[in-house]
Structures are given as structure tokens and as C-alpha cells.
Amino acid sequence: MRIIRSPRLTLRPWESGDASFLLDLESRWETVRYLTPDPTTMATLDEAAASILRRRAIDHPVHGIWAITLTETGRLLGNLLLKPVSVSSGGSRPAPVEIGWHLHPDTYGHGYATEAADAVLSDAAARGLEFVIAVTDPRNLASQRVCLRLGFAENGATRDYYDTDYLLFEKSLV
């Protein structure tokens, strides 16, 4: 998987040495509460190591799951994904590509999610991706604000993804 850079950030593949950070990030209810319809916190380093292996297994020229770091210090900040979304059961259309992020609570409010997502979207557009979505829990106002800053259009409530009610945001990259 490739490395993507922005003015302050480096998005890189997850490494085995990142397991302690990932466990800290995903053991927090505050971090995972909006990630899936049935969120659970991570409990062990073994879970974190297994999750890193799954993240590294994505072998695609556009899609990926990156660790977000500060370029200047290498400090880990969070996670950014760009991959086909999980279409709800009974769905008949192909899965569009979804972008999503979650950052450590200590890093909230610095614009890192917006900057990281913008860098990945620019890279994906240069590689030929034409359209992307983001789905957010209706209570996740922070991620909805990020979507709007990135130029996504809010398209209302949907049950098309993850078999639950989410707000759908869409963006053309062409």
C-alpha cells in the first residue's frame, strides 16, 4: 500500500508496532461508538495485532486503510479507510467506495480528519476513482461536519448500508 502525504500528515500502512496505539484508540467507547451498527471496544493486544493484519491485507491500487501520523514527529493520530462499503442485505446495486475515519480523542479539533481525507480523496481521484460516499451515524455531528467541509452533498437518511439507519453523503471526484 502506498504512502499519502498532506501538508502536516503522512498516511501510511499500519505496522505491527502500532498495536498498542490501535488498542488504545479502539478500546475507547468514545472512539468506536459510531463505527458500526453494533460497536464493540477492542480488549487485547492480540485483537489489535489481528486487526492490523486485516488492514494490511487490502491489496488494491486505490483502496486502503491507513494509519494517520503527524509527519514532523511520526505520532499516530488515527485511522482512515477508503474501500467498498458493506451493502445492506437484500441490496441489489454494486457497493460504492466509502471513506471513513476515526481519530484518537486527544487529537480532536485540529482538522486532521479533514486534511487526511482530502489527501486520500485527491490521491484516489488521480488514480481514477470517480465517486465516493460517506455514511455517518445520525448522532455523529463531528463526522458530518467533516463531510461538508470536504464538499460532500448530504443525501438524507438511508438503510442501504450496514443494515441500519445512517445519513448518506456523496461526492463526485471528477
Secondary structure, DSSP 8 states (H G I E B T S, - for coil): ---EE-SSEEEEE--GGGHHHHHHHHT-HHHHTTTSSS------HHHHHHHHHHHHT---SS-EEEEEEETTT--EEEEEEEEE--B-TT--S---EEEEEEE-GGGTTSSHHHHHHHHHHHHHHHTT--EEEEEE-TT-HHHHHHHHHTT-EEEEEE-SBTTS-EEEEEEE--
